Amino acid sequence: MTFLLLILWLHSACAPYGELRPMEFAELKYPFPVKTVTVDEDLTIAYVDEGEGAETIIFVHGLGSYLPAWQKNIADLRRDFRCLALDLPGYGKSSKGPYAIGMKFYAGVLARFMDALDIDRAVIAGHSMGGQIALTLALIYPERVSRLILAAPAGLEQFSEGEKKWFREVVTVESVKHTPVQQIRANIVRNFHNMPPDAEFMVTDRIALRGAKDFEWYCYAVVKSVQGMLDEPVYDRLEEIRQPTLIIFGENDNLIPNPYLHGGRSRDIARIGEEKIPLSEVVMIPGSGHFVQFEKPEAFNRAVRAFLLKE
């Protein structure tokens, strides 16, 4: 009986998604006017640019995500700062294709993005994979980064060669491409302690985009991004980070540390960052999961504003 009820629940939970019309990436609805800039011959970046202020913040999304992940932060922080968020190559409305995707590649894209917009230095805010990209940028181009804001960042957790091999075997273009609807929803729900109703667009967008003509390139970007995080670690170089750094984690993060391989608490990973990065400080936000900036935006924005405005 329990098994039957589970099947019925899964069917009812997924039923509304069967009516979704397939969608192209260009059709995605964004909360702010979208601009584009060409940073290479074959690479166009979609971004939003809101507010103004003495400090410029560039927001970098995480694995499988896109710039709307930062909408609740930009809507508030643009009152005091210039806020830019971009879609990384392979994601959202930016170019897709057989790029040599990895952490250094994305760091280089960020630097050229800044060049194209005449931004010499900026605060780099990265969520999850975006946090590891931000750290990579700070290590390769330290003069371009004034401060770092790391929201539930990747890069503070180590993986053995066996664990890396497991990731490569599990995360493939085919596995991403053919993820069942119920698993898509479960994967996104897992990013939250208590998923807010206004995050549902993340589920419906991801499901509808399965019909996009360049969806396979998105899948490729996800796979190469995972490989990049594994193959281009920053853990052993964290002591070289010289920028003031704010590390923010949700107390109830279900993804960091990796629950399948390591277990433990997000607080323990945050402590590693605080101990290794010289000018760092940690803020733990109760009642929040991995998507801390979306689930608890008021607390997140308050911490960011205090960090950037203090003397």
GIJORA-V549176 format. One record per run of one state. SS is the DSSP state (A for helix, B for strand, O for the rest). FROM is the first residue (numbers start at 1). TO is the last residue. Records with the same first field share a line. If there is no record, write none. Layout:
BEGIN
SS->FROM-TO, FROM-TO
END
This chain:
BEGIN
O->1-1, 20-24, 28-34, 41-42, 51-55, 61-66, 78-81, 87-102, 117-121, 128-128, 141-141, 152-160, 171-172, 178-180, 190-196, 212-214, 232-234, 241-243, 251-265, 277-279, 286-291, 296-296, 310-311
A->2-19, 25-27, 67-77, 103-116, 129-140, 142-144, 161-170, 173-177, 181-189, 197-211, 215-231, 235-240, 266-276, 292-295, 297-309
B->35-40, 43-50, 56-60, 82-86, 122-127, 145-151, 244-250, 280-285
END
